[in-house]
């Protein structure tokens, strides 16, 4: 199942369907990642800055910003139509 999920994200990467995720970073920071791509597009010292960046990117792309908690669970999703 993990392979199917990875392929799903890889297919969406760089397309209009790619979504922007706010996730805990490697350190005590927050990262904005585009589905299917590494490394993060940007990192921030606080979650609110990361959320604003993800929302801006998603709005410009007509996509979705997905906000995760410290534990990685989805807290919120903000969808922007093209």
C-alpha positions as CSV (number, residue, x, y, z in Angstrom):
1,X,0.0,0.0,0.0
2,X,2.9,2.4,0.8
3,X,4.1,2.0,-2.8
4,X,0.7,2.8,-4.2
5,X,0.6,5.9,-2.1
6,X,4.0,7.0,-3.2
7,X,3.1,6.5,-6.8
8,X,0.0,8.6,-6.3
9,X,1.9,11.5,-4.9
10,X,4.6,11.2,-7.6
11,X,1.9,11.4,-10.3
12,X,0.5,14.6,-8.7
13,X,3.9,16.3,-8.2
14,X,4.3,19.4,-10.4
15,X,0.8,19.2,-11.7
16,X,-2.2,21.5,-11.0
17,X,-3.4,18.8,-8.6
18,X,-0.2,19.0,-6.4
19,X,-1.1,20.1,-2.9
20,X,0.9,22.0,-0.4
21,X,1.4,20.5,3.1
22,X,2.4,22.2,6.3
23,X,4.3,19.6,8.3
24,X,6.6,19.5,11.3
25,X,10.2,19.9,10.1
26,X,13.3,17.9,11.0
27,X,14.2,20.3,13.8
28,X,11.8,22.5,15.8
29,X,10.6,24.2,12.7
30,X,7.7,23.9,10.2
31,X,8.0,23.0,6.6
32,X,5.9,23.6,3.5
33,X,6.1,20.6,1.1
34,X,4.6,20.1,-2.3
35,X,3.2,16.6,-2.7
36,X,5.7,14.2,-4.2
37,X,8.7,16.4,-3.9
38,X,11.6,16.7,-1.5
39,X,13.2,18.7,0.1
40,X,10.6,21.2,1.5
41,X,9.9,24.3,-0.5
42,X,10.5,26.4,2.6
43,X,10.9,26.2,6.3
44,X,9.7,28.5,9.0
45,X,10.3,29.1,12.7
46,X,6.6,29.0,13.5
47,X,3.6,27.2,12.2
48,X,1.5,30.3,11.3
49,X,4.2,31.6,8.9
50,X,4.2,28.1,7.2
51,X,0.4,28.1,6.9
52,X,0.4,31.5,5.3
53,X,3.0,30.4,2.7
54,X,1.2,27.2,1.9
55,X,-2.1,29.0,1.5
56,X,-0.5,31.5,-0.8
57,X,1.0,28.8,-3.0
58,X,-2.2,26.8,-3.0
59,X,-4.3,29.9,-4.0
60,X,-1.9,30.7,-6.8
61,X,-2.0,27.1,-8.1
62,X,-5.8,26.7,-7.6
63,X,-5.0,23.7,-5.4
64,X,-5.2,22.9,-1.7
65,X,-3.3,23.7,1.5
66,X,-3.2,20.8,4.0
67,X,-2.3,21.6,7.6
68,X,-0.8,18.9,9.8
69,X,-0.5,18.7,13.6
70,X,2.8,18.1,15.5
71,X,2.0,14.4,15.3
72,X,1.4,14.5,11.5
73,X,-2.4,14.2,11.5
74,X,-4.4,16.5,9.2
75,X,-5.9,19.4,11.2
76,X,-7.3,21.5,8.4
77,X,-7.6,21.7,4.6
78,X,-8.2,24.9,2.6
79,X,-9.2,24.4,-1.0
80,X,-8.7,27.0,-3.7
81,X,-10.5,26.6,-7.1
82,X,-8.8,27.7,-10.3
